[in-house]
Amino acid sequence: MTRQPDPKVAKQWKTVLSPYWGGDTRRSVMQVITSAVPFFVLWYAAYRSLEVSYWLTLALAIPAGGFLIRLFIIQHDCGHGSFFKSQRMANALGSVIGVLTLTPYAYWRKTHAHHHAHSGDLDFRGFGDVDTFTVREYLAMTRFRRLRYRIHRNPFILFGIGALFHFIVKHRYPWDIPHSWKGAWRSVWLTNLALVGVVAVMWNLIGWQALLLVELPVMVVTTSLGVWLFYVQHQFEDAYWHDHEDWDYFDAGLHGSSHLVLPAWFQWITGSIGLHHVHHLSARIPNYKLQQCVDENPELQTANKITTWTSLKTLSLALWDEDKHKLVGFREVKAAQRAS
């Protein structure tokens, strides 16, 4: 059950955020064009570069993966109903992009809505977030479960093998969602069917070797960058985690989501998703209005700021310390055990 925010607080935030709600059709269409066209051009260039040098192919996979991230952000905004005035149009576009990103649109939309409704709530973990246990939960685990969790939180697994597995394998059959989510399951099967068709056509046109040699590095870039972005937006030392009875939607949005400060070009390619605190305060704001919203409202400039450099420090964090009210690393927990 989702806790309802204080009506007065909700009204105050609505006054601040509502002027930015809703998509601008012209800007949305232009964003689709400036994201899709470069992606397909770069993908084709990567394919043709196989005749020159595979190092060139790998180099081209990096910007191609960046533009695929940008397309994912459009899919993301479609799921929130913030990209087009017509939700039918948004759903159609989101479903098409979902084939490119290997992410079933309705399935992702459902789990991501759960994430927004319960981000930072210790009693509602499990869907649409990075698995995070508390110190007490970790210490109560068996050695095998501790080892499994430590492997899962290893950056090489989390942003590498695990990220690829999540998008390529788990999205084909998300075993952890209820069978009663019929719309989500329909989305999974339709996306899988579309992928079979796309792979069959591409296999016939360029061969499976060329398809794999181009698509795999593109997906490595996209999945690694995507998981890293999502990770640093919620996994930082002074993040927000509370038991459900003490949890507040707006506090979770403002203090449990970071303001990831990126170079202008990087913010553009990632659809300003680094302004994540604003996005969690109101998912009805499209990505291209987030920066304006921050610039015009000083109360939104006080969120936890993280840079690409300081984000490296968050990689060692893995457990929520209920007593210190902050995320800590395995070493810190082990040192505390020895001291006691």
C-alpha positions as CSV (number, residue, x, y, z in Angstrom):
1,M,0.0,0.0,0.0
2,T,1.4,3.4,-1.0
3,R,1.4,6.1,1.6
4,Q,-0.3,9.3,0.5
5,P,1.9,12.4,0.9
6,D,0.8,15.3,3.1
7,P,-1.8,17.3,1.1
8,K,-0.2,20.6,2.0
9,V,3.3,19.5,0.9
10,A,1.8,18.0,-2.3
11,K,0.1,21.2,-3.1
12,Q,3.4,23.2,-2.6
13,W,5.3,20.9,-4.8
14,K,2.6,21.0,-7.4
15,T,2.8,24.8,-7.6
16,V,6.5,24.5,-8.3
17,L,6.5,21.6,-10.7
18,S,3.2,21.8,-12.6
19,P,4.3,24.6,-15.0
20,Y,6.7,22.1,-16.6
21,W,4.3,19.2,-16.9
22,G,3.5,17.6,-20.2
23,G,5.3,17.2,-23.5
24,D,5.8,19.7,-26.3
25,T,5.0,17.7,-29.5
26,R,7.4,19.7,-31.7
27,R,10.3,19.2,-29.2
28,S,9.4,15.6,-28.7
29,V,9.4,14.8,-32.4
30,M,12.7,16.6,-32.9
31,Q,14.2,14.6,-30.1
32,V,13.1,11.4,-31.7
33,I,14.7,12.4,-35.0
34,T,17.9,13.6,-33.4
35,S,18.2,10.4,-31.5
36,A,17.0,7.7,-33.9
37,V,18.8,9.0,-37.1
38,P,22.3,9.2,-35.5
39,F,21.8,5.8,-33.9
40,F,20.9,4.1,-37.2
41,V,23.6,6.0,-39.1
42,L,26.3,5.0,-36.5
43,W,25.1,1.4,-36.4
44,Y,25.3,1.1,-40.2
45,A,28.7,2.8,-40.2
46,A,29.9,0.3,-37.6
47,Y,28.7,-2.5,-39.8
48,R,30.5,-1.1,-42.9
49,S,33.6,-0.6,-40.7
50,L,33.9,-4.3,-40.4
51,E,35.5,-4.2,-43.8
52,V,38.2,-1.8,-42.5
53,S,39.1,-2.6,-38.9
54,Y,37.2,-4.1,-36.0
55,W,38.8,-1.5,-33.7
56,L,36.9,1.1,-35.8
57,T,33.7,-0.9,-35.3
58,L,34.3,-0.9,-31.5
59,A,35.0,2.9,-31.6
60,L,31.7,3.5,-33.4
61,A,29.8,1.3,-31.0
62,I,30.5,3.8,-28.2
63,P,28.5,6.8,-29.7
64,A,25.9,4.3,-31.1
65,G,25.4,3.0,-27.6
66,G,25.1,6.6,-26.3
67,F,22.3,7.4,-28.8
68,L,20.6,4.1,-27.8
69,I,20.6,5.3,-24.2
70,R,19.0,8.5,-25.5
71,L,16.3,6.5,-27.2
72,F,15.8,4.6,-23.9
73,I,15.2,7.9,-22.2
74,I,12.5,8.6,-24.7
75,Q,10.9,5.2,-24.1
76,H,11.2,6.0,-20.4
77,D,9.3,9.4,-20.8
78,C,6.7,7.7,-22.9
79,G,6.1,5.3,-20.1
80,H,5.6,8.1,-17.7
81,G,3.1,9.9,-20.0
82,S,5.3,13.0,-20.2
83,F,6.5,12.8,-23.8
84,F,3.3,13.2,-25.9
85,K,-0.1,14.6,-25.2
86,S,-1.5,11.4,-26.7
87,Q,-0.7,8.4,-24.5
88,R,-1.7,6.1,-27.4
89,M,1.1,7.7,-29.5
90,A,3.5,7.5,-26.5
91,N,2.7,3.8,-26.0
92,A,3.2,3.0,-29.7
93,L,6.6,4.8,-29.8
94,G,7.7,3.3,-26.5
95,S,6.8,-0.2,-27.7
96,V,8.9,0.3,-30.9
97,I,11.9,1.6,-29.1
98,G,11.5,-1.3,-26.6
99,V,12.5,-3.6,-29.4
100,L,15.8,-1.6,-30.0
101,T,16.6,-1.5,-26.3
102,L,15.5,-5.1,-25.7
103,T,13.1,-3.8,-23.0
104,P,9.4,-4.8,-23.2
105,Y,7.7,-1.5,-22.9
106,A,4.6,-2.4,-20.7
107,Y,6.6,-4.7,-18.5
108,W,9.2,-2.1,-17.9
109,R,6.5,0.6,-17.4
110,K,4.8,-1.5,-14.7
111,T,8.0,-2.3,-12.7
112,H,9.3,1.2,-13.1
113,A,6.1,2.7,-11.7
114,H,6.6,0.5,-8.6
115,H,10.1,2.0,-8.3
116,H,8.7,5.5,-8.4
117,A,6.0,4.7,-5.9
118,H,8.3,3.1,-3.4
119,S,11.9,4.4,-4.0
120,G,13.7,4.5,-0.7
121,D,11.1,2.5,1.1
122,L,12.7,-0.5,2.9
123,D,9.5,-2.4,3.0
124,F,8.9,-2.3,-0.8
125,R,12.2,-3.3,-2.4
126,G,12.5,-5.8,-5.2
127,F,11.0,-4.3,-8.4
128,G,12.7,-1.8,-10.6
129,D,15.7,-1.1,-8.4
130,V,19.2,-2.3,-7.6
131,D,19.0,-5.0,-4.9
132,T,20.1,-3.4,-1.6
133,F,20.1,-5.1,1.7
134,T,20.5,-3.6,5.2
135,V,23.5,-4.4,7.4
136,R,21.3,-6.5,9.7
137,E,19.8,-8.4,6.9
138,Y,23.3,-9.1,5.5
139,L,24.7,-10.3,8.8
140,A,21.7,-12.7,9.2
141,M,22.5,-14.3,5.8
142,T,24.2,-17.6,5.4
143,R,27.8,-17.5,4.0
144,F,26.5,-18.6,0.6
145,R,23.9,-15.8,0.4
146,R,26.5,-13.3,1.5
147,L,28.9,-14.5,-1.2
148,R,26.1,-14.3,-3.8
149,Y,25.2,-10.8,-2.8
150,R,28.9,-9.7,-2.8
151,I,29.3,-11.1,-6.3
152,H,26.1,-9.3,-7.4
153,R,27.4,-6.0,-6.1
154,N,30.8,-6.3,-7.7
155,P,31.1,-3.5,-10.3
156,F,32.3,-5.9,-13.0
157,I,29.2,-8.0,-12.5
158,L,26.8,-5.1,-11.8
159,F,27.8,-3.0,-14.8
160,G,29.1,-5.7,-17.1
161,I,27.9,-9.3,-17.1
162,G,24.9,-8.6,-14.9
163,A,23.8,-5.6,-17.0
164,L,23.9,-7.7,-20.2
165,F,22.2,-10.6,-18.6
166,H,19.4,-8.3,-17.3
167,F,18.6,-6.8,-20.7
168,I,19.4,-9.8,-23.0
169,V,18.2,-12.7,-20.9
170,K,15.9,-11.6,-18.1
171,H,13.9,-9.3,-20.3
172,R,13.0,-12.3,-22.5
173,Y,11.4,-14.0,-19.5
174,P,11.1,-11.9,-16.3
175,W,10.4,-14.7,-13.9
176,D,10.0,-12.6,-10.8
177,I,6.8,-10.7,-11.9
178,P,3.3,-12.1,-11.1
179,H,1.5,-14.0,-13.8
180,S,-1.5,-11.7,-13.1
181,W,0.3,-8.9,-14.8
182,K,-1.2,-9.9,-18.2
183,G,-0.4,-6.6,-19.9
184,A,3.3,-6.8,-18.9
185,W,3.5,-10.5,-20.0
186,R,1.8,-9.6,-23.3
187,S,4.5,-6.9,-23.8
188,V,7.2,-9.4,-23.1
189,W,6.0,-12.0,-25.7
190,L,5.3,-9.3,-28.4
191,T,8.7,-7.8,-27.9
192,N,10.3,-11.2,-28.1
193,L,8.3,-12.0,-31.3
194,A,9.4,-8.7,-32.8
195,L,13.0,-9.4,-31.9
196,V,12.9,-12.8,-33.6
197,G,11.6,-11.0,-36.8
198,V,14.3,-8.3,-36.6
199,V,17.1,-10.9,-36.1
200,A,15.8,-13.1,-38.9
201,V,15.8,-10.1,-41.3
202,M,19.2,-8.9,-40.3
203,W,20.6,-12.4,-40.4
204,N,19.4,-12.7,-43.9
205,L,20.8,-9.3,-44.9
206,I,24.2,-9.2,-43.3
207,G,24.7,-12.6,-41.6
208,W,24.7,-13.6,-38.0
209,Q,28.5,-12.9,-37.5
210,A,28.2,-9.3,-38.6
211,L,25.1,-8.8,-36.6
212,L,26.7,-10.1,-33.5
213,L,30.0,-8.2,-34.0
214,V,28.2,-4.9,-34.2
215,E,25.2,-5.4,-31.9
216,L,27.0,-6.9,-29.0
217,P,29.5,-4.0,-28.3
218,V,26.7,-1.5,-28.8
219,M,24.6,-3.3,-26.2
220,V,27.7,-3.6,-23.9
221,V,28.0,0.2,-24.0
222,T,24.2,0.8,-23.6
223,T,23.6,-1.6,-20.7
224,S,26.7,-0.7,-18.8
225,L,26.1,3.0,-19.1
226,G,22.4,2.6,-18.4
227,V,22.9,0.6,-15.2
228,W,25.6,2.9,-14.0
229,L,23.3,5.9,-14.5
230,F,20.5,4.2,-12.6
231,Y,22.9,3.1,-9.9
232,V,24.5,6.5,-9.1
233,Q,21.1,8.1,-9.0
234,H,20.1,6.2,-5.9
235,Q,23.2,4.6,-4.5
236,F,25.2,7.2,-2.6
237,E,26.3,7.5,1.0
238,D,23.6,9.9,2.2
239,A,20.8,8.3,0.3
240,Y,17.2,8.1,1.6
241,W,16.0,4.8,3.0
242,H,13.2,4.5,5.6
243,D,10.7,1.9,6.9
244,H,7.3,2.4,5.3
245,E,5.8,4.0,8.3
246,D,8.4,6.8,8.2
247,W,8.7,7.0,4.5
248,D,7.7,10.2,2.6
249,Y,7.3,10.4,-1.2
250,F,8.7,13.9,-1.6
251,D,11.5,13.5,0.8
252,A,12.5,10.3,-1.0
253,G,12.4,12.1,-4.3
254,L,14.5,15.1,-3.2
255,H,16.9,13.3,-0.9
256,G,16.9,9.8,-2.2
257,S,17.7,10.7,-5.8
258,S,20.9,12.4,-6.8
259,H,21.6,15.4,-9.0
260,L,24.2,13.8,-11.3
261,V,26.3,16.8,-12.6
262,L,27.5,15.9,-16.1
263,P,29.3,17.7,-18.9
264,A,26.8,19.4,-21.3
265,W,27.3,16.9,-24.1
266,F,26.9,13.9,-21.7
267,Q,23.8,15.4,-20.2
268,W,22.3,15.8,-23.7
269,I,23.1,12.3,-24.8
270,T,21.6,10.9,-21.5
271,G,18.4,13.0,-21.8
272,S,19.1,14.9,-18.6
273,I,18.3,11.8,-16.5
274,G,21.0,12.9,-14.1
275,L,18.5,15.5,-12.8
276,H,16.9,12.6,-11.2
277,H,15.6,14.3,-8.0
278,V,13.3,16.4,-10.2
279,H,12.2,13.4,-12.2
280,H,11.2,11.6,-9.0
281,L,9.4,14.6,-7.6
282,S,7.3,14.7,-10.8
283,A,7.6,12.1,-13.5
284,R,5.2,14.2,-15.6
285,I,8.1,16.5,-16.6
286,P,9.7,15.5,-19.9
287,N,13.5,15.1,-20.0
288,Y,14.0,18.3,-22.0
289,K,12.3,20.5,-19.4
290,L,14.2,19.2,-16.3
291,Q,17.1,21.6,-16.6
292,Q,14.8,24.6,-16.9
293,C,12.9,23.4,-13.9
294,V,16.1,23.2,-11.8
295,D,17.4,26.6,-13.0
296,E,14.1,28.4,-12.2
297,N,13.6,26.9,-8.7
298,P,16.3,27.3,-6.0
299,E,14.6,24.7,-3.8
300,L,15.6,22.1,-6.4
301,Q,19.3,23.1,-6.3
302,T,19.9,21.6,-2.9
303,A,19.8,17.9,-3.8
304,N,22.8,15.6,-3.3
305,K,25.2,16.4,-6.2
306,I,27.4,13.7,-7.7
307,T,29.9,14.1,-10.5
308,T,31.3,11.4,-12.8
309,W,34.5,11.5,-10.6
310,T,32.8,11.3,-7.2
311,S,30.5,8.6,-8.5
312,L,33.5,6.3,-8.4
313,K,33.3,6.5,-4.6
314,T,29.8,5.0,-4.6
315,L,31.0,1.8,-6.1
316,S,32.2,0.5,-2.8
317,L,28.8,1.1,-1.1
318,A,26.6,-2.0,-0.8
319,L,24.5,-2.0,2.5
320,W,22.2,0.3,4.3
321,D,23.3,0.9,7.9
322,E,20.1,1.3,9.9
323,D,22.0,2.9,12.8
324,K,24.1,5.3,10.9
325,H,21.4,6.0,8.3
326,K,23.8,5.8,5.4
327,L,25.1,3.4,2.8
328,V,28.3,1.6,3.8
329,G,30.6,-0.9,2.2
330,F,31.4,-4.5,3.1
331,R,34.8,-3.5,4.6
332,E,33.2,-1.0,6.9
333,V,30.8,-3.7,8.2
334,K,33.7,-6.2,8.6
335,A,35.8,-3.6,10.5
336,A,32.8,-2.9,12.8
337,Q,32.4,-6.6,13.5
338,R,36.1,-7.0,14.4
339,A,35.9,-3.9,16.7
340,S,33.0,-5.4,18.6
